[in-house]
């Protein structure tokens, strides 16, 4: 009898514990929903830009405001449901071509235009200039805003963070000799104005420095310590260390170069002085108070360049699918992290198309939760792809490297990415072409056309 009472008491306690747990979960869910609603409501109350977007690879770059208004009122452009009220407020008419989800526009983007507010933009769709003025390049003169309740201007400088991603850097061999002969300012003269105003400038530096480095031919790379100053002249903030050649001259140059980065207030990721440091994510703060995580890995460590492999304690972080999945999961579960960027130094291939391994791994990374994925290995520029609405830049090509022996390695681009409210809302490529004298230059119109033709494929951009 006494046992029955004890069991009954236990069952009662369990019952009330379950009820309490369900109540707490309900409160937490309700609180989370309320927070989302509050964020959405706040976005509706603040001044924002309205963007006219089209496909990432579309040639058109601008549309007159009068033409856009006419098309909207005739129902010949689309509008995102979340943005319809604000867009109609500007144009004074209604439009029935409403899309509930931005991804519904993917298959239409090559031919059509979608209107939405800045909060709902993403990198898959290119924002057109209005009357030849691009919001991301000249916000002061941009003229398509919806004023918030307080009628204040949109505070671009405090709300938008510009992060510039570049391709392969290795100032060595012919480029090193040319820099010694002509100077560091000469090396970057054609590109410095395009990157110096970034809030965060990234390079993937594949070589370590030493004072007695000699710029000789071959595949064993180093750079002169004095030439690290090129990174300061460019305004570099973030150095990626996933590359293959950072340990070509051993541990000491690597360690000394790491100290130089630290002394010059440059943050690193994808490599380190211990395996733990190499695998540690880099966290940066955007100007509007959000946190963005970077992690980077080397796919196969072909020249013993990885920390924790081949007897090395220093070097790049080796790729491992289980480790990477856990890293991304941990970052996504961290409520302070708004966005996760993942880089992989894949095995090099002389092709505009990614390898099967690249395709498999990049999509796996997004399936794991990555928001933005790119390959840091490519000396030859490679295709751009969007998977589940998220960008994959398979390879940006050379940024600062001496290769000119064929067309593919001379072509390249760097990428201006604009963060707003914890995510990238726009990615704008700037195309480059390595000159005969072994320094980068901005690509001309024909060179740009040639690059786009091989990396902007409809099957990758509009699905």
N, C-alpha and C positions, 0 to 999 in steps of 0.2 A: 504493500500500500504506500509505504514511504517512498519507494522507488518510482511509483507512478506519479506521485506529486513532484518529485525531483525532475522527472522527464517532462512533465507538463510545464513546469517552470522554465526548463531549458527551451522547450518548443516556443513558449511565449516570448522568451528573450530573443530567440532567433527571428521570430515573426516581426517583432518591433524593430530589430536591427535592420532587417531587410527593408521595412517601410522607411526607416530613417535614411538608409542608403539611397533608396529610390527618390526620396524627397530632395536629398542633397544633390544628386545627379540632375534632377529636374531643375533645381535652382541654378546649378552651374550652366546647364544648357541654356536656360532662359537668360542668364547673365551674359553668356557669349553672344546669343542672338541680339540682345539689347545693345551690346557693344558694337556689333556689326551695323545695326540699325542707326545707332548714334553716329558712326563714322559716315555712313551713307547720307544721313540727314545733314551732317556738317558739310559734306562735299556739296550738297545742293544749296546750302546757305552761302557758300563762299564764291567769290568771283572765279571764273574758270575760262579757259580757252575752248572754243569749239574747233575741232579739226575735221578737215575733209580728207579722208584716207582712201588709198587705192592699193594695188598690189605692190609687193616689195620690189619686183623687177620691172615695173611699168616705166616706160620712158617719160611719160608726162610728168612735169615737175610743178606746174602752177595752174591755177584757174582764176579767172576774174570773179570778183565777188558778185557782180550783177548776174553773170552767167550761172553761178552756183545757186543764187536765190531763185532764178527763173526755173532751173532744173528741179529744185526742191519743191517749189509750189506746183509744178506740173507732175510731180510724182515720178521723176526720171532719175532720181538718186535715192539711195536707201538711207534710213536713219535707225540708229540703235534704240530699242525700246526705252532703255534707261535714260537716254538723252533726249527723247522726242520733245518733251515739254519745254526744255530749255532752248532747243533748236527752233521750235515753232515760235517761241517768244521773240527770237531775233528776227525771223523772216516774216512773221505776221500771217502765216498760213499753215495749213495742216498737210501732212503727207501720210499716205496709207501704205507706203513701202517700208514696213517696219520689220526689223530683225530682232528677235528676242535675245539671241546669243551672238556675240561677235564672231564666233567660229562659223556661224552660218554664212558669213560673208566670204570665207576662204575660196570657195569654188566660183565666186562671182568677181573676185577682186581684180582679175586681169583686165576686165572690160568696164567695171562699174566703180562708182564712188559711194562711200558710206560717210555719213555725218555722225559724229559722236563727241562727247566731252573728253577732256584730257584724262580724267580719272579712269576711263574705260579703254584707253588706247593700249596697244601692245606692239612689239617690234615687227610682227608679221605684216603689218600694213603701214605703208609709207604715207606720211602727212604731206599733202600738197601745199605749196605756197599759195597764199591768197593775194591776188594782185601783185604777184612776184615777191611777196614777203613771207619767209618761212618763220613760223612761230619759234622754232628751236634756235634759229640763227639770229633773229631780230625781233624779240618779243615786244620791244617798246613800240615798234611801228606796225606790228600785227594788229589787224582790226576786226577780229571775230571773237569777241569776248561776251560772256553773259555776266553782268554785274551781280554780286551777292547782295544780301540784305543791307550790309554796311556801305555798299557802293564804292568799295576800295579797289584799287588797281590790283592786278595779279602780281604777286611778289616773286618774279622769276628767280632773282638772284638768291633768295633765301629758301626757295622751295624746289628748285631743279638742280640736280647734281650731274655734272658732265664727267663721264668716265670713258677714257679712250683706250681701246684695246689694240695692240699692235702684233705683228707677226714675229718672225725670227730675227734676233739680233746676235751678231757675232762679228765684232770689229777685229778682224784678223786677216792674215794673208795679204791679198792685193788691196783690200780696203784699208787694212792697217797701214800698209806702205803709202797708199795715197793720202791717208790722214796725216802721216808723219811729214809728207812732202808739202801738203797744202794747208793743213791746219784743221782743227775740230770745227770751227765755224763754217769752213768751206764744206765739210762733210754733210752738215745738216741744213745748209742754207735754203734748200728748196722746200723743206718740209716743216721747219721749226715754227713758222707762223700758224700752221694748221693744228699744232698740238699744244702750244705753250699756254693757252687759256683754259685747258682742261682742269677740272678740280682734282681728278686723279688720272695720271698717265701711267700706263702699264708697258713694260717691255719684258720679253722673254729672253734673257741674256744667257747664251749657251757657252760662254767662255769665262774663265777666271783670269785674273790679272797677276802679273809679276813684273818687277822692275826691270829685269834683264830679258824680257820676252823679245824674241826675234821673229819678225814676220816672214816665215818661210812657207813654201808650198807644202802640200800634203794634207793629211786629215788629223793631225795632232795640233790642237788649237790652244792659243793663249792670246792675251792682249796686254799692251803696255799699261802699267798702272796709271800713268798720266792720262791715258785715253778714256779712263772711266769718267773723266770730267765731262765727256759728251752727254752722259746721262743727266748731269746737273744742268747743262746748257739747254737740254730739251725740257727739263722740268719733271723728270721721272719721279713718281711717288711709290710705285709698286714694281718689284722685280720678281718675275717668275723664274724658278730654278728647276724645272722639270727636264731640261735639255740634256743631250747626250755627251757634251764635251767639257763640262765644268771640272771634271777630274782628270783631264788629259795630262796635266803636269803634276798630279798628285794632290795630297791633302793640304799642304801649306798654302799654295796660291788660293785654293778654295776658302780656307779659313781666313786668310788676309783680306780677300775680296768681301767676304761676309762682314768683316769688321768695318770695311770701307762703307758698305751699304748702311750699317748701323750709324756710323759717324756722320753720314750725310742724310740721316733721317729718312731712309728708304725702307719700306716694309717688304718682306719677302714671303713667299709661299711656294709649296711644291718641292722644297729642298731644305736641308738644314745640317747642323753640326752633330745631330743625333737622329736615329730613326724616329723618335718621338717628335722632335722638332720638325722633321721633314714632313710628317703626316699632319701636323697641326694646322687647322684652318686659320686663315687670315680674316679678321673681322674689321671692316671699315664702317665709319659713321657717315651717312649722307647728311646734307645740309639741313634737311627737315627732320633730323633726329632718328632716322631708321638705321638698321644695321644690315649689312650685306656680307655674306661669307664667300670666301674663295678657297677652293682646294684644288690641288693639281697632282698628277701622277705620271709616271713613265711606264708605257705599256710593257716593254720587254727587257729594258736595261741592257742593250746589246753590247756596250763597251764597258761594263762593270762600273756604271756611274751612279748606282743606287745605294742609299743608306740601308744597312741591314742585310745586304746581299754581297756575295763575293768577298767577304772579309772587310767590307767598308763599314765604318761608323758614320761617315758623312756622305752627303750626296742627295740625289733626287728621291722622292717617295715612289716606291714601286707600286704598280697597279695590282690590285687583288680584288676580285669582284665582291667577295664577302665583306672585306674591310671597307671598301668604298660604299657599299650599300648601308652598312652600319653608320659610317660617317655622315652620309647624307640624311639618313633617318634621324640621327641625333640632332643635326642642325635644323631639320624641319620641325622637330618636336620642341625645339627651343623657341618659346614665344617671343623672345627678343630679336630673333633673326627673321627678317622679312623676305630675303631673296638669297638663293644659293647658286653660285657660278662654279662650274666644274671644268677643269682643263685636263686633257690627256696628251702627252707626247707620244703619239702613235708611231709605229714603224713607218719610215719614210717610203714614199712611192712616187715615181715620176708619172703622175696622172692627175687630171682634173677631177676624176671620180675618186671617192673614198674607197678604201679597201673593204672587203666583207667584214673584217674584224672591226674597222672603224664604225661601220653602219650598225653592227650588232651592239657594240659597247656604248655608242652615243645614245642610242634609243633605250638601252638598259638604264643608263644614268638618269634619263628623264622619267622612265618608269619608276625609278627609285625615289624620285622627287626633285631632281635638279630642275632649276628654272631656266638655265642658260648653259649651253655646252659648246666647247670649241676645241679644236685640235691645235696644239702649239708646235707641232713637228714640221709643218709643211714649208718646204722651200719652194714648192710649186703651188700656186694658188689652187684652191679646191672649191667644190660646189657648196652652195648655201641651201639649207633645208629647214622646213618647219615640221615638227612632229608633235601632234597633240597640242598645236598652237604655240609650241615653244621652239626657240631658235637653236639650230645646230650650224655652227660655222666650222666646216670640216678642216679648213686650212686657210689662213690669211696670206700665205706666201712670205717672202723675205721683206723685212723692214730695213735692217742694216746688215747686209751680207754681200759678199763680193761677186756672187754668181751672175754671169751674163752669157753663158755658153749656149743657152737656148731660150726660146721665147717664154716658156712656162715659168722659169725661175726669175725672169725679169719682171713679170707681172705680179702685182700684189695689191693689198688694200689695208688700211687701218679703219677702225670702227669707232665713231662717236656714239656712245650710248647715254641716254638721258633718263635718270631716275626721278620718279615722282611718287610720293606716298608709298615708298617701299618696294617699287618694282620699276623695271625698264619699260618705258612707254614708247621709246623710239630708238632705232639703231640706224645711223646714217653712215654708209661706207664712203671713204675717200680713197680713190684709186691711185696707185703709184706705178712707176716703171723705173727699174734700175738703169741708170745711164752707163754709157760705155766707159766713162771715167771712174766707175765703181762708187757711185753715190746715188741715193734715191732722189727721184724727182716726181712731181705730180704728173699723172698720166694726161696726155692730150685727148681730144675727143675720139679720135680713131682708136687709140690704145684702150680707152675706157670701153668703147663699143666691143672691142675684141675680148676683153676680160668678161664683160657681162654675158656675152654669147656663150661662154663655156662654163660659167658658174651659176647663172640664173636660169635654171631649167623649170619649165612649167610644172612638170610632175612633182617637183620638190617644193614649189612655192605656193601652189594653189590647191591644197587639199586639207 
